[in-house]
Amino acid sequence: MNSRFIRTVCNLSEIEMACIVAGLLLAFCVITINSLPTCPKDACNTVKCVGPNHDDCKKPNQEIIRGGRCNCCFVCYTYLDENETCHFHLLGDTPTSGCKSGLTCRNGKCVKRTRTL
């Protein structure tokens, strides 16, 4: 099949066809980039951490855990209770809080995790 055949069958203009191809190419690039390994084995060798100490992490439900880029450094992490405000973290974002075990972040609030079939 060539592009002229597809354009004719789908009744698309050249501009619409170009937009579709550009969108597919962009989607392919995003999927490819997200599939790449982001942390080589020696990633932490060049990272200088300035992490929290135990005095910085004294609030209720806080704990020092590995975090940051490639989990090289330690961060003060706060475990959130049910109905507390939470945030969804994307790639590259270093979370400093998250819902406690058994909870999940849905619509900006920690809620009980439900089973899905």
Sequence and secondary structure as in RCSB ss.txt:
>XXXX:A:sequence
MNSRFIRTVCNLSEIEMACIVAGLLLAFCVITINSLPTCPKDACNTVKCVGPNHDDCKKPNQEIIRGGRCNCCFV
CYTYLDENETCHFHLLGDTPTSGCKSGLTCRNGKCVKRTRTL
>XXXX:A:secstr
  HHHHHHHHT  HHHHHHHHHHHHHHHHHHHHHHS    TTGGGG       GGG  STTEEEEEESGGG EEE
EEEEE TT B     TT   SEEE TTEEEETTEEEE     
